Amino acid sequence: MNEKILILDFGSQYTQLIARRVRELNTYCEIVPFNKLPDLDETVKGIILSGSPFSVKEENALKLELEKVVGKRPVLGVCYGAQLIADHYGGEVQRSEKREYGKAHLSKIHANGSFFHEVEIGSQVWMSHGDTIVELPQQFELLASTDSVEVAAFRSKEGAFGSPVYCIQFHPEVYHTLDGLTILKNFVHNIAGCRGDWTPAHFVEDSIANLKKQIGNERVLMGLSGGVDSTVAAELLHRAIGDRLICFFVDNGLLRKNEFQEVLDSYKTMGLNVVGIDAKELFYKELAGEADPEKKRKIIGRVFIEVFQAEAKKLDGITFLGQGTIYPDVIESVSVHGPSVTIKSHHNVGGLPDLLHLKIVEPLRSLFKDEVRKVGRELGIPHEINSRHPFPGPGLGIRILGDITPENVRLLQEADAIFINGLKKFDLYDKVWQAGAMLLPIRSVGVMGDERTYEQPVVLRAVNSTDGMTAEWSRLPYDFLASVSNEIVNNIKGINRVVFDISTKPPATIEWE
């Protein structure tokens, strides 16, 4: 049975980052709202209390019945978690005169035991808190200080509780805490006693066994997008149940150039049972004359469901609907403020589980995106799929601003293909997180030869990111941009101007619609 670290979320912007860091230590972890504490079975080896935008001194402070965790398992309180523990057990927590934010250095390490093993005095840490602990409860002792914060780290005295409690007022999970991963490793491995053997190979083995148990002798239907998430999920299901997995790959007419056939060919080499559905004319008909981006999204989603539902009715004995849901999809919509937990719908599936009266199976719901790719490599997923950039569910439908017509789709497919192939040719594709072209619904004057042109511009967009929540525009070489621009304008009649988007997210979004 897998061992794990439980992370109780008090609303910090860094909570997902704690999970990522713990998983870098080859240790499985789960994030749960502070008010949704599950039963602490034998798989839970340690508990981390996250930071929070709240103050423990506020009336609406997020409170936890600490007796449910303290003494039950080794506990690490981070920032708010540390202040919550100090306040609960009789210490003194005060609002700081000013917010303590930014880099600091450990000026003293009062007890260099297992928690600060291989961490030196002077090590840089990152502070981000509005409260500060000025007096420790009697059950605790000081571990470390900085020049401006006396109580930077503390721990429970030996024998004070059944299991040790460690608390820090800085954030070990952020890049600016230079020994942060070492500190987390010391807690996870040395104090909580995790073996650190959770690897992609381990995940694959466990997943296949669990899927066999969950599905039994039933059949599963799954919609594929050609992207890494749905492909890796399908391969895991395929290894668990073989041809009892049936996959639909729908051509909505808004895929990249030649993508429908290329992806079908890739799936064929993988041995997946895939039904290709050519529905592009239906999508074009329904989208005709619609320029509003939100309405376009809804039309694409609705028609996809209608097509999927019609094809599914031709099959008998389907019990499960497979989905490529990944962990950020699950935890992004989990509120730490209310009692309900709402999981957002997968962008391609919408209300299909209810419409088709199917149970859901989600092989990847515990993984982050980078972990999905690692599992994909372990499974031998073709590189062209496993390394593929994120691609929006509505496809080119939200990269064609204005009316979607077959001609506009053709223009954008051609321009996009030149851009993406150019990135690969110049060895830039794997250095960019996401790239694509946008077609604008305007015309500008150009000159080709001795002739005046009045044609459309195309925008090239390339960004670097880790999760898509924020993004920086990619600094692509000028020679590359010149080459791509020249090839687009010279080879695509209808486009006479190429521009490069240098907007960050925020304030801009990655897609234009």
N, C-alpha and C positions, 0 to 999 in steps of 0.2 A: 504493500500500500504506500502511495506517495506521502512523503513528509512535506510539510508546508509551513510558511510564515503567514500569519494573518495580519493584514494592515487595516486598521480601523480609521476610516476617513472622516475627518472633521472639516472638510471643505477646502483644504489647501490646494493651491495651484500646482504644487509639487508632488502630490500624492502618486500620480502615475509614474513619476520619475523614481520614487522610492521603489515601486514595484519593478521597474526596468533594471534598477541597480541590483536588487536582490536576485533577479533572474540571471544577471550577468555572473553571479556566483554559482550558477547551475543549481539554484534552489527554487522550487515552485512557490509561488505566493499568490494570495488572493486579496483583493480590495473589497471591503464591505463597509456600508455606512456605520458610523459609530452606534447608531440606535437599532442596528440589525445584527447584533452579535449572535453568531450561530453556536451550536453546541461545540464545546472544545473536546473533540474526540482525540484519539491517540495520534492522528496525523498532524495535529497542530503542535509545532515544536516551540514557537515563539510568537510574540505579538508586538507589533509596532503601532504606536499612537501617532497619527500624523499631525502636522501643523494645521492652522486655521486662520481665516481672516478675522475671527472673533477674538474678544478679550475674555479671560476667565472672570473679570470683574464686572462684566455687563450682566444685566438682568436676563437677557436672552442667550447667555452663554450656552454652548453645547456641552451637556453634562453626560457622563458615563458612570454607571455604578461600578466603580473601580474594583470593588471586592470580587466582581465576577471574573476579573482577569489577573489582578495583582495577587501573587502567591500561587496562582494556578499554573502559569507558564512564565518563563523569562520575558520581561517586558522592556521595550525601549520607547521612551517618550521623546518625541522630536518637537522642539519649540512649544507650540500650544500644548502638546501632550505632556511635556515636562512641567509646564506651568500648572496644568490641571492637576497633576500628581502632587506638586508642591503645595498648592492651595488646599487640596482635599485633605492632606495629612497634617495640616496645621502650620505650614510654612507661611511666609509673607511674600505675596506677589503684588507689585505696584505698577501703576501706569507710568511708563517712562516719560520724562520731560520731552524727549524727542524720540522719534522712531529710530531704533538701532538697526541700521540697514547698510549692508555692504561688507567689504573684506575686513577681517580681523585676524589676529594671530594668537595662538596659545602661548601665553607668557609663562604659565606655570602648569605643570602636570603633577598634581599632588600624590597620585598613586598610579604608577605606570604598570598596571596589571594587565589582565587579558583584554580589557576593553580598548586600551590605548597601546596595545602591543605593536611595535614598529612605527609608532607615531612620535615624532620628535617635538621638543619645545620649539616654538616659532612656526609650527605648521599653520598654514593659512586656512581659515574657515570663513563661512558665509553666514552673516547674521541677517535676519529679517523678522523683527518682532517689535510690537508696541508695548508689551508688558515686560517686566524683568523680575527675576526672583532675587529678593534681597535677604531673605533668611530661610534656611533649610528647616524642614521638619526634623524632629529629634531622631527619627528612624533612619535618617540619611546622612551621608558624609560627602564632603567636597572632593571632586576628582580633578577639575581643571578650571583655569581662569584665563581671561584675556586682559589686556591693559584697561579696557573700559567696562568689562563685565566680570565681576568677581565670580559669580556662579555660572560658569559656561557649561560645566558638566558635573553631575553628581550621581551617586548610586546608593542603594539601600545598604544599611549596615548588615554584616553577616548575621543571619538568623532572624532578622527583622520580619521577613516574610518567608513563605515556603519556597519561593523561587526569587532569583535576583531581579532588581529593577534598576535600569540605567536610564539617565535622562540627560539630554543636551539641549542647549538653547540655540544652537546653530543647526544648519541644514547639511547633513552629510551627503545627501543625494545629488546636490547641484555640482556643476563642474568646478565652481570657484573654491569649494572645499577640497583642497588638493589630496588629502589623505582620506576623503570621505568613503571611498570604496573599501579601503583597509579597515576603517572603523566599522562599517556595516558587515564586512567579512568577519571581524572579530566577534560581533554580536551573533551573527547568523550561524557561523561554524563553531566558534570556541565556546560561546555562552549558551546558545540555544541547542547546540549539538547537531546541527544538520550536516549530513554527509556531503552534500554538494554533488550529487550524481544525477541531477535532472538534466538530461541532454536531449537533442533532437531524436537520437536513436531510441532513447528511453520513452520519449513522448509517442513516437510512432508505434512502438510495441504495445504500450498501454492503451493507446487510442483504438488500435485494431481490436484488441481484446474486449474493450468496453463497448465498441460498436457492435461486435458480434453478439454480446450479451443483450444490448438495448434493442437491437432490431430482430434478433432471432431468425426466423425463416421468412420474414416479410419482405416486401419489395419497396424500393425507395425511388422517388422521382426528384430530379434536381435540375434547375436551370443554370446553365453555364454562361459566363460572360466573356471568356477568353483571358481573364485576368488571373493573377496568382492565387487569390483567396479561394475562388470557386474551384479552380483547378486542383489545388492541394487538397481541399475538402473532398472533392470527387475521387481523387486517387486513394485517399484513406478509406473512403466508403467502398471503393472497388476492391481494395485488398481485403476488406472485411467480408463483403457479401458477393463479390464477383458480378456476374451478369444480372443479378437481381437489382442492380442499380441501373436506371434508365435516365439519360441526360437529354435535355432539350437545349439546343443552341439556336437562338432566334436572330435572324438577320432583319433588323428594323430599318435597314437602309441608311443608317447613321453610323455605321462602323467605318474604320479606316480602310484605305484602298486595299482591295484583295483580302481583307482580314477574314471574311467569312470562310473562304475556301482554305486559307492558310491555317486557321485555327482548327477547322475540321480535320485537316491532314495531320496536324500535330496530335490531336486527340486519337486519331486512328492508330498512330504509331504507339500510343500509350495503352491501347487495347480497351479504351473506354467504349461503352455502348451509347453512342451519341446520335440523336436524331437532329439533322439540320432542317430548320424551318425558314423558308424564304417568305417573309411577310412584308417586304419593303414597300410594295405598291399600296398595301392597306395603310401603312404608316404615313406614306406621302399623301394619300387621299385625305386622311383625318387631319393632317397638319396644314393642309393647303390654306393659304391666306392668313394664318395665325402668326403674329409677330411678338405677342406678349410672352416673355420668358417663362413666367410661372404657369401660364396656360399651356405652353408647349410641353413643359415638364409633366403636367397632369395628363395631357393627351397621350404622351409617350407611355407613361405608367399605366394608364387605363387600357390602351390598345395591347400592351404587352400582356397584361392579365387576361384580356379577352382571348388573345391568341393562345396563350399558355393553357387556359382553361379548356378551350375547344380541342386542343391536341390531347390534353390529359384525359378527356372523356373517352378517347379511343382505346385507353389502356384499362386493363382489369387488375384487380388485386393490389393496388397501390395503397400502402398504409402510412408511409412517411414522406415528408417533403424535406429534402436536404437543403441546407443553407450555408453559405460561406461566411457567416457572421464571425467577426473577430472581437477580441476583448475590448478595444476602445468603443465599439458599437454598443457593448453591453454596459460599460461603466460610465460613459459620457452622460447618459440620461438618468443616472441614479442620483437622487437628491438626498443630501444629508439633512435636509430641513423637515421633510415630511415622512409619513408612514408608508407611502406607496412607492413602489419601484417600477418604473416603466421602461421597457426595452424598446428602443426605436426600431421601426420596420426596416428591413433590408431594402435598399433602393430599387432592386429589380423584382422583388417578390410581393411587396405591398401586403394586401389582405388575402393572398392565395391560401394560406393554411386554413382559414375559416371557410373560404369559398369552396375549397376542395375537400373539406372535412378531413384533413390530414394532420398527423402528429409531426412535430418538428424534430429534426436531428441536426445538430450543429457541431461538427467535429473540431472546429477551430475556435470555439467561443472563449477559450482560456488563453489564447495567444495574442501577442502584439504583432504588428506587421513584419518587423524584422525577424521575429521568431518564425512566422509563417514561411518566409523565404528560406530560413535554415532548414526547416522541416522539408520544404520542397527540394532542396539540394539532397537531403538524406534519402528522399523518395526517388531521386533521379528524374525529377520533372525537367523537361527540355528547357535549356537556358533562355531561349527566346520568350518563353512564357514566365518562367520563374523570376527573371530580371525585368519584366515588363513594367513600365511606368504606370502609376495609377491612371485610370481612364474613367471619365464620368459615366454614370449609369445611362443618362439620356444621350450619351455619345456626342456626335457632331451637332446634334440638335441644339445644344447650348453654346456651340462655337460658331454657329451661323447666326449672326445677329440679324433680326428681321425675318423675312419670309423664307421658309424651307421649301426649296424646289429641287427636283433631280439635278438641274444644271448647277445650282449653288452647291449641292452636295458634291458633285463631280469636281468643281473648281477647288473646293476645300480639300477633298481627298488627294488631289494631285499635289497641291501646295504642301499639305501635311506630310505626304510621303517623301517629298524632296527634303523637307526639314528633318524628319526622323532618320531617314537613310543617311543624310549628311552628318548627323550627330554620331551615328555608328561608324561611318567612314573615317571621321576625324577623331575617333576614339574618345568621344565626349558623352555618349549615351549613358554609360554607367556612372558618370560624374554628375549627372543631373537627376533630380528627384522626379520631376514631371515636366513634360514639354508638349507643345501642340501649337497649332495655328488657328487663328480666328478670322472669319470673313466678315468684313464690315458692309453694311447696307448703304454705302455711299459711293460716289464716283469722283475720280479726280483726273485732271488733264495730264497726259504724258506724251512723249514723243518717241516713236520707234521708226528708225530710218528717217524718211522725210515725211512720215505721216503723223498726224495728231491722233492720239487715242483718248478715249474717255471711258475708263474702266475702273474696276473695284480694287481697293487695297486689301492686303492681307497682313495680319499682325502675328509676329512670332512671339511666343511666350515660353520661357524656361525658368524654373524656380528650383531652389534647394530648400529642403525642409526635412524634418524627422517624422512628422505626423500630419502635416497639412493644416494644423491649427494656426501656425505662423509660417511665413515663407519669405525668403530673400531671393531677389532676381539673380539669375546665374550670369556670371561675368564671362560670357562666351567670347572667344577670340574674334577680333575684327576680320581677319582673313577668312575665317569660317563664315561669319555673317555675310561678308561680301560675296563669297562663293554661292551660298544658298540663295541670296537675293537675286543674283545674276541668273541662276538656273531657273528660279520660279518665273521671273519676268520673261525670260527668253523662250520658255517652253509651255507656258499656260496662257493661251489666248483668253482674255477676259480679266486678267490681273496685270496691272501696270505699276504697282507700287508695293514695297515691302517695308514695314516698320517693326521695331523691336521694343517690346514692353519692358520698361525698367521700374515697374511699381512693386513695392513690397506689400505683404499681407501681415497686419493691416497697414494702411487704410484700404487698399484694394483687396479684391478676392483673387484667387488663382484663376478661376474661370471668369469669363466676362459676363455671363448670365447665370 
